[in-house]
């Protein structure tokens, strides 16, 4: 009989001890405050959060004293309610001992015995990272929605502009055919001017249309970037010959990518690296890759005119150009397009440059 009782006592002691270990190892702040708001229990996370020891806290501190006037003013309504026997749950912003602002989710549960509230249990969880992740997901969803709207808008514009463009072209052809011999030299010059503008508009609308359909569902595949690069270089053969450009590639990987788009990305960067060359300097372009955790970082370095620091970010905006067409032909779509391709591969693109000497475009791919 006696042994039975001892065993029970031993077991219950052990359970109490274990309970304390469990509470002390919990990531949540756990505490018990009596109805006079005096601390009767606090786990390790709780008392260290306030820079105290358990002995400092238990039986000695009142809630108001511990948390400070400002914080107490915010939690007071919930304390009043839980002491009336009602469960409470709320979010609370705190500044921890390191001075960081943290978001917490707090639960107060009344301790009721014989219909009387004896005190309340506190559980407080740090939800800062969770909230940040949630916020991040929300922002991505908003961004994706905005991108979709942009795509739809770009598609409508580019699509709808094609028809009047075609009409103008046909009327010009009619004028050319029927009135060519009656027109003065200057009028023919104007018509040629219109032709050139039309061509440019066609280039812009086509660029816009390609941009807008870029995010449509495509198949990821294993892509040998050496092979893609070779095809791009074949396509640019004439420009490479004309400019004597020297292109060197190292360590290019086999990676998961959207093959066609990946090719356009390389093509645009190499075309720019050649186009924005320095006068009297043979373009030298080095392409290389560095493995990342679950992805790749690829860089395209040139020895061209470079880009001033203030323009490093804005060149990735659609239609953003730093030069007029007399200096360098272009539409300002290329890098906007590159950015979108990189984002399609869950990566980022950026550039570093020494103005007058070189530019290095970096992009990552995590597809
Ligand atoms: P585009 O070449 O049609 O103007 P892009 O979007 O490809 O349009 O490039 C935007 C601008 O960024 C260019 O007008 C040019 O000023 C600058 N740029 C792009 N690539 C380079 C480069 N490799 N070196 C120097 N400037 C560059």
Boltz pocket constraint, residues with backbone or C-beta under 6 A from the ligand:
constraints:
  - pocket:
      binder: B
      contacts: [[A, 268], [A, 269], [A, 272], [A, 273], [A, 274], [A, 276], [A, 302], [A, 304], [A, 305], [A, 306], [A, 307], [A, 315], [A, 317], [A, 320], [A, 321], [A, 322], [A, 323], [A, 328], [A, 329], [A, 330], [A, 331], [A, 332], [A, 333], [A, 334], [A, 335], [A, 336], [A, 359]]
      max_distance: 6.0
